[in-house]
């Protein structure tokens, strides 16, 4: 790691990285693959939480499983839902922007 070896890393990062690498070696018996450009601003005391988008997917899936519609039309939703919806109905995704998605229902 060029960036790390040039001593440009903050001291807390160096300490955390060494602890992580040591734990990884103990568990897996080899050095971890590490990115050279870490996101140093990601070290926060808490992780943000947005309840609407956290609960929306499970709510939709529960309701689809309960109602079992023959077809589900989804307008402007998260494209990752396409992986879940076919489990209970024929999905039809409508969006406002062109999607680059090779998925088939």
N, C-alpha and C positions, 0 to 999 in steps of 0.2 A: 504494500500500500504506500504509494509514493507520498500522498498527502499526509498520512499518519507518521511516516518515517521522517518527515521534514520538521517535526515538532511544531506543527502549526495547529494542532488540535488543542482544544481547551482541556485543562487538567481533569475535569470531571468526566470528559468523554474518554480520555486515555484510561482512566480508572475503570469506568464501566466496560469499555472494550476488552480490557485484559480479563476482567471478571467473567464476561460472557465467553471469551475464547477459552478460558480455563474450564468453565462448566461444560462447554461444547466438547472439548477434548475428553473430559471424564465420561461423558455420556456416550459419545459416538466414536471415540478413539482416533479422531482426526481433527485438523484445524478447520474452522468454519470458513465458508466462502463469505467474504466481506466486501461491501461496496466501498469504493474509494471516496465517494462524495455523500457522506451521511447528512441527514436532515437535522441539523443541530437545534433548530427551533422547535422540534417535536417533543423535546423533553419538558413536559408540563406536569404539574402536580395532579391533574385530573384529566380525564378524557371527556371531550364534549359529547353531548347527547341531544339528539333532535327527535323527540317522541313521535311526531307525525310520520316521518319516513321510517322509523324503526318499527312501528306498529302497523303501518299500512299494509305491508305485504302479508303478514300472518292473518290480518283481518280479512283481506280479500280471499286468501286461500281457504280459510275456514268457511266463509260464506259460499264459495264455489263448491266445496265439498258437501256442504249441507244441502244446497239447492240443486246441484248437479244439472246445470243448464246444458242444453244440447250445443249451444254456441255461446261464447263469451266475447263481447266486443269491448276492447279496451282502448280508450282514447288518451293519448299523450302520457302513458304510464312508463315506468322503468322497463327498458327492454329485457332485462334479466328475468322478468316475470315469464317470458316466453319459455323458459326452462321448466317452470312449475305448472302453468295453466294446462298444458296438454294432459296432465295426469287426471284431470277431471272433466274437461270439456274441450271443444274445438275452439282454439283462440283465434281472434282476428284483431290484430293490433293496428290502430290508426294513430298517426303521429303528425305533428306540425312540421317536422323537419325530415328530410330524407334520411333513412336509416341504411346503414351498410350491414345488413343482417342476412346471412344465407339460410336462416331457419325456415323450416317447413312444418306446418301443423299436421 
